[in-house]
Amino acid sequence: MSFVKMTVSSAALLAATTGLATAQGRDNVQVAGSSTVLPYASIVAEAFGENFDFPTPVVESGGSSAGLARFCEGVGENTIDIANASRAIRSGEVETCAANGVSEIIEVRIGYDGIVFASDIDGESFAFTPADWYKALAAELPRDGAMVENPNANWAEVNADLPDQEILAFIPGTKHGTREVFEEKVLLAGCEESGAFEQILEINGGDEDAAEAACMETRTDGVSVDIDGDYTETLARIEANPQGLGVFGLSFYENNTDSLQVATMSGVEPSTETIASGDYPVSRPLFFYVKKAHLGVIPGLQEFVEFFVADEIAGPDGPLSDYGLVADPELAATQETVATGTTMSAM
C-alpha cells in the first residue's frame, strides 16, 4: 500500500484562532473516546506516524460519552483534538461544547460496525431474535394487565428453541455508545417485536415515552451485568464465566474467534457483507469529531484527519476493512467534508 502525503488546506490554516496561540507548544494529535473506534484509530495513528513527518497521534479510550465530554471542555493545547464515538453526538453535548468555546465541530463518519452477541467458543450455540434479549433482560415484563418483575432465569424459558442455560449477560455500560444502540435496536426492538410494547402502553395509559423507557430498563438482579471497561473486560468475564454471553463490536469478535463464537440475530450471521447489505439488524455508524479551531494549529491534525478517511485507509480494500470496519458507501462525501472543513449545522 502506498500513502500520499497530504497538504494542509488554506481553509484549515485560516481556522487558527488567537485563543489557540499557546497550542503550538503541543506537537502531537490527541484523540480519546469510543472503545469501538479505538482499534481503528490506533491502526491509522500508527500508519500515520510511519508515513508522515509528524509524531504518532496519541489515542486513548474511555467510551464515547467520556471522549465527547473531554472534547467539549474547550479549545487549546490542554484539550483533545478529536473525539471518537460509536454514536452521533447529542444536542446537549453540542450545547456544552458551544458554551465552552467549541463552536465549530466537524463530524466525520468513518464507516459502520455491527454489534454482535458472542459466547464461549466451547459452549452452546445461540440463534437470537431481539425479542429473546428483551424477555431475558428487561427489568419488568407485562403480565395479565400489570408489570411484574422479570421471572426468567434460563434462556430456554425465554424461547424453547434456545439452550437450557442460565441467563448471564455482559452488556456495555451506560457511558458507551454501544449501550445506546443495544437499548434501541435490541431491547426496544425486541419489546415491540414481542408485542410487549402495546401491552405496556395499555397498562400505563398510552404514555409512549414511559413505555420505551420500560422496554429498555435492564434487570439489577445480577443477570444483566454492565461492563464499564472496554471489550477486553467483557471477554475476560466470559472466560471466567463460560456460560455468559457478551455484547461486542464486530471487529473485536473477528479478532477473537479463537475464544468466541457468534450468535445469529433474526437468522442473520453478522459479517462485513451482511452489515454492508443492511441484512444484519444490529449495526451502527461510527464517527469521530474534530475541533475545527485546532486545524492548522496542532501540527499534523489536518493531515491525520484526511489520511484517516482516504480510500487507501477507510475504503473497502483498506486496512480498516481488513480489521472489520464496513466501508461507508458515501466515503467520498466525507472526504469532501474533511477537505473543506465543513462543520456541523445547528442541531
HUKASUL-V867997 format. One record per residue. PHI is phi in whole degrees, 0 to 359 (none if undefined). PSI is psi in degrees with one decimal (NA if undefined). Layout:
BEGIN
phi = <PHI | PHI>
psi = <PSI | PSI>
END
This chain:
BEGIN
phi = <none | 249 | 241 | 255 | 296 | 248 | 264 | 287 | 288 | 297 | 297 | 293 | 298 | 286 | 283 | 298 | 242 | 297 | 292 | 254 | 304 | 285 | 293 | 294 | 286 | 256 | 247 | 230 | 285 | 238 | 228 | 209 | 140 | 308 | 288 | 288 | 281 | 312 | 297 | 293 | 297 | 292 | 298 | 294 | 299 | 295 | 295 | 296 | 297 | 279 | 245 | 231 | 273 | 229 | 298 | 296 | 302 | 269 | 242 | 241 | 261 | 120 | 102 | 301 | 296 | 294 | 295 | 291 | 297 | 294 | 301 | 273 | 291 | 148 | 247 | 125 | 295 | 271 | 240 | 287 | 266 | 224 | 244 | 277 | 210 | 263 | 205 | 287 | 298 | 270 | 299 | 296 | 290 | 298 | 295 | 297 | 304 | 299 | 296 | 259 | 92 | 268 | 265 | 236 | 237 | 258 | 267 | 238 | 269 | 266 | 155 | 228 | 223 | 256 | 264 | 243 | 239 | 231 | 227 | 302 | 301 | 261 | 267 | 290 | 266 | 233 | 231 | 260 | 236 | 305 | 299 | 299 | 290 | 297 | 294 | 279 | 248 | 301 | 297 | 225 | 234 | 284 | 217 | 52 | 80 | 215 | 267 | 235 | 299 | 301 | 268 | 288 | 243 | 225 | 297 | 292 | 288 | 285 | 208 | 300 | 276 | 270 | 299 | 280 | 219 | 303 | 284 | 210 | 234 | 253 | 244 | 298 | 292 | 292 | 276 | 265 | 300 | 300 | 297 | 297 | 293 | 300 | 295 | 280 | 267 | 243 | 294 | 293 | 299 | 291 | 298 | 290 | 299 | 280 | 89 | 292 | 302 | 295 | 294 | 295 | 302 | 294 | 291 | 264 | 83 | 92 | 280 | 293 | 297 | 294 | 293 | 297 | 298 | 294 | 297 | 262 | 282 | 261 | 296 | 237 | 260 | 95 | 286 | 251 | 243 | 286 | 249 | 273 | 277 | 270 | 294 | 295 | 291 | 299 | 299 | 298 | 296 | 291 | 298 | 278 | 228 | 302 | 272 | 281 | 242 | 234 | 257 | 227 | 281 | 305 | 297 | 295 | 301 | 296 | 264 | 223 | 290 | 283 | 245 | 235 | 240 | 260 | 267 | 279 | 232 | 54 | 83 | 244 | 275 | 290 | 199 | 300 | 291 | 287 | 286 | 299 | 279 | 86 | 288 | 282 | 281 | 242 | 224 | 206 | 284 | 247 | 227 | 222 | 243 | 246 | 277 | 300 | 297 | 270 | 294 | 80 | 245 | 280 | 303 | 87 | 296 | 300 | 297 | 296 | 296 | 294 | 297 | 302 | 260 | 296 | 306 | 293 | 253 | 262 | 286 | 296 | 252 | 272 | 295 | 290 | 295 | 298 | 269 | 120 | 290 | 268 | 300 | 283 | 300 | 254 | 299 | 299 | 293 | 295 | 299 | 293 | 301 | 292 | 297 | 267 | 67 | 290 | 266 | 295 | 280 | 300 | 265>
psi = <137.4 | 145.2 | 137.2 | 126.4 | 138.5 | 142.1 | 152.1 | 129.6 | 155.3 | -33.0 | -40.3 | -39.6 | -35.6 | -11.5 | -12.3 | 140.0 | 158.6 | -28.2 | -12.5 | 11.7 | -38.1 | -12.5 | -16.5 | -11.0 | -15.1 | 131.8 | 11.0 | 149.8 | 139.0 | 130.5 | 142.8 | 160.6 | -137.1 | 132.9 | -22.3 | -41.4 | -20.8 | -52.0 | -35.6 | -47.2 | -35.6 | -39.9 | -46.1 | -41.6 | -43.2 | -44.5 | -37.0 | -45.1 | -30.2 | -22.9 | -3.2 | 157.7 | 46.0 | 153.8 | 153.0 | 127.9 | 147.8 | 120.5 | 122.5 | 160.6 | -144.9 | -13.3 | 152.4 | -48.6 | -41.4 | -40.5 | -41.9 | -32.7 | -42.7 | -40.3 | -38.1 | 6.6 | -23.3 | -169.8 | 157.4 | 169.0 | -18.0 | 6.1 | 154.3 | 160.5 | -32.5 | 138.7 | 122.4 | 144.6 | 137.3 | 22.5 | 165.0 | 148.6 | 142.7 | 158.1 | -37.1 | -34.6 | -38.1 | -40.4 | -40.5 | -44.1 | -51.2 | -39.8 | -25.5 | 13.0 | 0.9 | 80.8 | -15.7 | 115.1 | 132.5 | 121.2 | 125.5 | 113.7 | 120.6 | -17.0 | -155.5 | 153.5 | 150.2 | 147.6 | 123.5 | 162.4 | 114.0 | 153.2 | 176.8 | 139.2 | -29.0 | 5.0 | -165.4 | 153.9 | 148.1 | 142.8 | 103.2 | 163.4 | 161.0 | -33.7 | -34.9 | -44.4 | -36.2 | -48.2 | -27.7 | -37.2 | -13.1 | 139.2 | -41.6 | 151.2 | 148.7 | 130.2 | 120.9 | 44.4 | 13.7 | 161.4 | 128.8 | 155.2 | 137.0 | 118.6 | -8.3 | 126.3 | -10.6 | 143.6 | -32.8 | -24.9 | -29.6 | -43.6 | 119.6 | -19.1 | -7.0 | 159.9 | 151.1 | 80.1 | 139.7 | 138.3 | 122.5 | 114.1 | 132.7 | 108.0 | 158.5 | 140.1 | 169.6 | -16.7 | -5.7 | 139.2 | -29.5 | -32.0 | -42.7 | -42.6 | -40.6 | -44.0 | -45.2 | -42.4 | -10.1 | -63.2 | -51.6 | -42.6 | -39.7 | -34.8 | -44.0 | -43.2 | -36.6 | -11.4 | -2.1 | -32.8 | -45.3 | -36.7 | -41.0 | -40.5 | -42.3 | -37.7 | -40.7 | 9.0 | 20.9 | 12.9 | 101.1 | -38.9 | -43.3 | -36.0 | -42.0 | -42.3 | -40.1 | -38.0 | -34.9 | -2.4 | 126.0 | 161.1 | 152.3 | 22.2 | 14.9 | -9.7 | -39.1 | 121.0 | 119.7 | 133.7 | 113.2 | -16.6 | -163.8 | -172.0 | -21.6 | -32.4 | -40.3 | -44.1 | -42.2 | -37.1 | -40.9 | -38.2 | -34.1 | -24.2 | 79.6 | -16.4 | -3.0 | 156.9 | 146.1 | 156.4 | 124.7 | 164.3 | 151.6 | -44.6 | -39.2 | -44.6 | -46.0 | -21.4 | 6.7 | 34.3 | -10.8 | -15.3 | -23.1 | 151.1 | 144.0 | 147.0 | 153.0 | 157.2 | 119.3 | 37.6 | 3.9 | 130.0 | 133.3 | 135.5 | 168.1 | -34.1 | -45.2 | -26.7 | -44.1 | -34.9 | -15.2 | 3.6 | -36.4 | 125.9 | -12.5 | 81.8 | 164.7 | 154.6 | 151.0 | 143.6 | 163.5 | 154.0 | 133.5 | 135.6 | 104.8 | -32.5 | -17.9 | -14.5 | 134.7 | -4.2 | -48.8 | 116.4 | 128.2 | -4.1 | -49.6 | -44.2 | -41.4 | -43.3 | -44.5 | -38.2 | -41.1 | -41.5 | 9.6 | 150.9 | -38.7 | -18.1 | -56.8 | -2.7 | 174.1 | -18.7 | 10.5 | 172.9 | -27.5 | -34.3 | -39.4 | -27.6 | -2.2 | -8.1 | 135.3 | 117.4 | 142.2 | 123.5 | -21.6 | 33.9 | -33.9 | -37.7 | -37.3 | -41.3 | -37.8 | -41.3 | -43.9 | -44.3 | -36.0 | -8.1 | 32.8 | 125.6 | 166.4 | 145.9 | 163.9 | 140.2 | NA>
END
